[in-house]
Amino acid sequence: MRVKPFTKLRRTDRDALLAEAVRRCAFVAPQATYDIVLDEPQVDGHA
């Protein structure tokens, strides 16, 4: 799973986001292995 926030995250928000990503991956594919990537924030309004 790749996550690209719209703004810089505080450490607690980043940790919560990553924890939610782990729960979602485990729900969608409990037997699969997966990587979670947190990209740098998109600051210029373009992908």
FIMARVEX-708185 format. One record per residue (C-alpha): residue in one letter; x, y, z; residue number from 1. Coordinates in steps of 0.001 Angstrom, whole numbers, plus 500000, padded with zeros to 6 digits. Layout:
% residues N
> A  X  Y  Z  NUM
...
//
This chain:
% residues 47
> M  500000  500000  500000  1
> R  501323  503431  499081  2
> V  500121  506452  501042  3
> K  500788  510012  499898  4
> P  499557  512640  502365  5
> F  498486  516107  501251  6
> T  500480  517819  503995  7
> K  503340  517144  506378  8
> L  502154  514902  509212  9
> R  502964  515159  512882  10
> R  504606  512050  514285  11
> T  501430  510945  516097  12
> D  499348  511403  512936  13
> R  501908  509510  510852  14
> D  501933  506649  513349  15
> A  498128  506513  513386  16
> L  498006  506536  509577  17
> L  500490  503683  509333  18
> A  498603  501682  511963  19
> E  495374  502147  509997  20
> A  497141  501035  506804  21
> V  498270  497837  508555  22
> R  494700  497141  509709  23
> R  493288  497730  506228  24
> C  495830  495442  504564  25
> A  495157  492740  507153  26
> F  491407  493064  506574  27
> V  491601  492972  502778  28
> A  494144  490161  502498  29
> P  494819  488505  505877  30
> Q  497090  485795  504448  31
> A  499117  488085  502177  32
> T  502387  489797  502824  33
> Y  502482  493480  502025  34
> D  504592  496608  502236  35
> I  503343  499981  503350  36
> V  505098  502996  501869  37
> L  504559  506503  503197  38
> D  505544  508972  500480  39
> E  506548  512552  501049  40
> P  503626  514993  501140  41
> Q  502295  516425  497905  42
> V  502884  520148  498422  43
> D  502512  521673  494962  44
> G  498992  520424  494239  45
> H  500147  518011  491509  46
> A  500497  514236  491625  47
//
